[in-house]
Amino acid sequence: MNAAPPTPLDIPRAEGATPAMAQWFAAKQAHPDALIFFRMGDFFEMFFADAVTAGEALGLAVSHRGEHGGRPVPMAGVPVHAMEAYLARLIRRGFRVAICEQMETPEAAKARKAPAVRREVVRIVTPATVTEEALLEGARPSWLLALVLDGAERVGAAWLDVSTGHVCTESLPAAELGALLARLEPAEVVAPEAIAAGDVLTPLGGLVREAAPPRDGARLAAEAWGVASLAAFGSFTEGETAALAMALDYVRSASGGTLPRLAPPESRGGEGTLRMDAATRRSLEILKAERGGKDCLLGAVDRTLTAAGARELAARLATPLAEAAPIAARHDAVSFLLAADAVRAALRDALKGAPDMARALGRLSVERFFPRDLAALRDGLARAEAMQAALNGAAGVPPIPPLLLEAGRTLVPEASPRAELARALAAELPARLEDGGVIGTGYDGELDALRRLRDDARGAILALQLDLAQAWGVASLKIKHHQQLGFLAEMPSAAGEALLRQKPAPGPMAPIHRQSMASSHRFTCGALSDLDRKLSQARDEAARREALVVRHLRKLCLDAAPAIAAAARAAAELDVHAASAELAASGGWCRPEMPERPEFYIVQGRHPVVEAALRRNRGPAFVPNDADLSPGRRLCLLTGPNMAGKSTYLRQNALMVVLAQAGLYVPAESARIGLVDRLFSRVGTADDIAGGRSTFMVEMSETAAVLNQAGPRSFVVLDEVGRGTATWDGLAIAWAVLEALHDRLRSRTLFATHFHELTALAGKLPELAPAAMKVREHRGQVVFQHLVGPGASERSWGLHVARLAGVPRDVVGRAEVVLTSLEERARGLDPLSGELPLFAAPSGPKAAPEAEPDAFRAALEALDPDAMAPREALEALYRLKSLLPERKTSVATQRDSLS
């Protein structure tokens, strides 16, 4: 759900505001589309309509504080220490939040005689610019996508992940923008009005921000990496450069003028990858299930152990390769780890629980880090060393594949800060840097000395407490620390009243009354004030010194940032390879052969998602099937009843292509899959209510995309083309599409249909191979075997499925009568008799009724009951019934009636 903050019309005018509220009005004027988190002490407060909006979104109580313009000011707040949890809820609902921080202490404001503490907006928190761990999904990147026009019919795109520093660009046809959005699933999109107002971005709603590309984008983009020109990193079109500059400008404005550490941009160009449009990704449920949950391809195959590994696996499944060499390199890595059990186990032991170094490095680069981020780099680099040792121990025969060798060399940076971090960081780290205790004892001598002075406070306080108790004659006196008043001597009310009546002797021990309460009094004195000042100075000096040491460690890490980032990528890649090998070992998956010629031959293939769901729910074993779309039979026409498994069969073979070209093994006994350049899947089409398109219109649009873009190296999966319109229209469309796929496009195709008349094309289209889902009838009931065999299905068993669905028996009975009538009428149709044998009229005169009993008697006498199996006997019975002259219904209807 994308929510919008209050409009400026909901905010009153600023005239007459207090000094503090004047700062709030200034922040709101600068960021009218954001909720203002206004720091006031230990809380972030929201005012006016912001308070009401946030109160509804977060379930906060809305109170009132003071007046403005003669009306109470609505207010709602969240504690500073719990800010991340509240921010996460707002960001996931599509809000933007401006953090307005206190830039000085109250003491500093008083010293400069200011009417209020100075506050400024330090950052804008948006879905694509967050870096906090609580606001990010570990297994998903958080892409900011920028789009600009790149010529008449092209779009320049740039996308970056602030949390990891990954940056990519691409120039693509405007028609493929939807496919890019489906591939990336960006957290936010920045685009000029001409693109933002288009139909493609409309479904993203509040995640789209309108912006114009900055002037001189090439210079601004180059300056972000400190180079004279982006040509240092590759070739970029003008549109790519403009989009990149716009993305950088958006991040800079959201982060208070600073940029995170960013890797050099990569120009993808769209080459070398398997192209899939949005409809195909939605149909195949690659990264997410349409109904939610984990029943998607990623959820079924993910055996990674780290968040970075899960992100890398998702990226590979979303963008499979389309070139033989890099695919083979990935398969080689998986094959080696599948055979080397000990190496794979050692790698996975090192990966288990490994921290996310890439995102920790990202937080360090923008100074929004925590002690645990330094520890993440320390522990992550230690795990990387263990992984390198595991790979080094595997040297021998067979040799380690190049991908694993390269990853092993990259795992340990030359100037690794791991040893320094291990020596510096404390064993138990605080949650925040301000809490102190980040640096361990023995690393910095000056810090240790300041801490000794600070920590000796307890002894000094106890000694002064004893002296004051004796000097003032109050045995129950206790020295306590107050947040605002510092150290005070507290005693019961009776003792305090007695002390107030005494005339104090002059000197540093003379009591000074500070506060009276219901049951106690509080005093101070010169000696106590001196001790408070010394201890406070020791605390402040120790905190300042520790901050200097922490900054030194941060600089060490950032100096080694490129090498650490490369190590993090190598660890993620090894996680994916080892996880793929683990999946293959435990699930009976095989390495696919990947020839250049357009072959497709699967032996005992399985649907990875359905199989995983059946195993998880302890259901029946998945029924595997073969598939052969090799040259000479590259178009499979699949018929069969509903619920027999046609859609599962179609999807599982399309997913074989995705898995194989992503570099993973496939769920089959063996597989030979020729490289695919484009993958199309049209299974389970639904309507587009928001776009005003019917189910049939959506189906025809997606079919048009196939017919206009597919080619000889493509793989096409089509289910029920023509089902959304009148029978004859649908049959005609399906017929023409099938011929186009065979004659013109020549793609490897799985074409499922209920138009059994299309099987007549088997004799006219040489490379069309009919196949059918096998069904068995037993005692009047239909049993779906979920097996695919050659030939055509004789019927669809629609009435049987209706009965299983709970359609009332009288309705099903009436449907049987209607079906009988329609079948009788179809036998006399002539128009398509030349093309559709099913509708052909009888070629000669009907046999005389007198001859039928003779045929019945002859068939009966030919039977040998003693030599027949039960199945053969049942089939013989059906044949005999069909020969009876008084039976007017078709054999198909008789079988339905029996059930």
Secondary structure, DSSP 8 states (H G I E B T S, - for coil): -------GGGS---TT--HHHHHHHHHHHH-TTSEEEEEETTEEEEEHHHHHHHHHHHT---EEEEEETTEEEEEEEEEGGGHHHHHHHHHHTT--EEEEEE-S-HHHHHHTT-SS--EEEEEEE-TTT---GGGS-TTS---EEEEEE-SSSEEEEEEEETTTTEEEEEEEEGGGHHHHHHHH--SEEEE-HHHHTSTTTGGGGGGEEE----TTHHHHHHHHTT-S-GGGG----HHHHHHHHHHHHHHHHHTTT--------EE-TTTTB-EE-HHHHHHHTSSS-TTSSS-SHHHHH---SSHHHHHHHHHHHHS-B--HHHHHHHHHHHHHHHH-HHHHHHHHHHHTT---HHHHHHHHHTT---HHHHHHHHHHHHHHHHHHHHHHTT-SSS---HHHHHHHHHSS-TT--HHHHHHHB-SS--SSGGG---B-TTS-HHHHHHHHHHHTHHHHHHHHHHHHHHHHT-TT-EEEEETTTEEEEEEEHHHHHHHHHS---SSTT--EEEEE-SSEEEEE-HHHHHHHHHHHHHHHHHHHHHHHHHHHHHHHHHHTHHHHHHHHHHHHHHHHHHHHHHHHHHHT-B--B--SS--EEEEEE--HHHHHHHHHTT------EEEE--TT--EEEEE--TTSSHHHHHHHHHHHHHHHHHT--BSSSEEEE---SEEEEE-S---BTTTTB-HHHHHHHHHHHHHHH--TT-EEEEESTTTTS-HHHHHHHHHHHHHHIIIII--EEEEE-S-GGGGGGGGT-TTEEEEEEEEEEETTEEEEEEEEEES--S---HHHHHHHTT--HHHHHHHHHHHHHHHHHHTT--TTTTT-GGG---SS----TTHHHHHHHHHHHT--GGG--HHHHHHHHHHHHHH-TT--S-HHHHHHHH-
